[in-house]
């Protein structure tokens, strides 16, 4: 199955809510970034992995409940993120 473009970033995504893996309810991306103490100047650089208009992963910080691997999972995509020390 071909994948649609998966990544996005920027201030426009911060108000979007999603349910983090294992959480009882939804949270805004902005709240995840604040709780993780991501500096304000750096928040627009955090990569979000999105599919069908739903956030699957706030890179390096939180996975979404709808991205949970279960019995019915047929394929897995393993992603990683690295920070360029020169950009910090």
C-alpha positions in Angstrom: 0.0 0.0 0.0 1.6 3.3 -1.0 1.9 5.9 1.7 0.7 9.5 1.4 3.1 12.2 2.5 3.6 11.6 6.3 5.4 14.5 7.8 4.5 18.0 8.7 5.7 20.7 11.1 5.0 24.3 12.0 2.9 26.4 14.2 -0.3 25.4 12.4 -0.1 21.9 14.0 0.2 23.0 17.6 -3.5 23.4 18.2 -4.3 19.9 16.9 -5.3 17.4 19.6 -4.6 13.7 19.6 -4.7 10.8 22.1 -1.2 9.8 23.3 -0.5 6.1 23.6 -1.9 4.9 27.0 -3.6 8.2 27.8 -7.2 8.4 29.0 -8.0 11.4 26.8 -6.7 13.7 24.1 -4.1 16.4 24.4 -3.0 19.3 22.2 0.4 19.0 20.5 1.3 22.4 22.2 0.7 20.8 25.6 3.0 17.9 24.8 5.7 20.3 23.7 5.4 22.4 26.9 5.4 19.3 29.2 8.5 18.1 27.4 10.1 21.5 28.0 10.8 22.0 24.3 12.1 25.6 24.0 9.6 28.0 22.4 12.0 28.8 19.5 12.4 25.1 18.7 8.7 24.1 18.7 8.0 24.8 15.0 10.8 22.4 14.1 9.3 19.3 15.8 8.3 16.8 13.2 4.8 15.3 13.3 4.0 12.1 11.5 0.4 12.3 10.2 -1.8 9.8 8.3 -5.3 10.5 7.1 -5.3 13.8 9.0 -4.5 12.1 12.3 -1.3 12.6 14.2 0.6 9.3 14.7 3.8 10.5 16.3 5.2 13.7 17.8 8.8 12.9 16.8 10.8 11.9 19.9 8.1 12.8 22.3 4.8 10.9 22.0 3.1 8.2 19.9 -0.6 8.2 19.3 -3.0 5.6 20.5 -4.2 5.1 16.9 -0.6 4.1 16.0 -0.5 1.2 18.5 0.8 -2.1 17.2 -1.7 -4.8 17.7 -2.9 -8.2 16.5 -4.4 -6.8 13.3 -1.2 -4.8 12.4 0.1 -6.0 9.0 3.0 -3.7 8.5 5.3 -1.5 10.6 7.3 1.5 9.6 10.2 2.2 11.9 11.2 5.9 12.1 13.8 7.7 14.0 14.8 11.3 14.4 18.2 12.9 15.1 19.0 16.4 16.1 21.9 18.2 14.4 23.9 19.6 17.3 24.9 22.5 15.1 21.3 23.7 15.0 20.7 23.9 18.8 
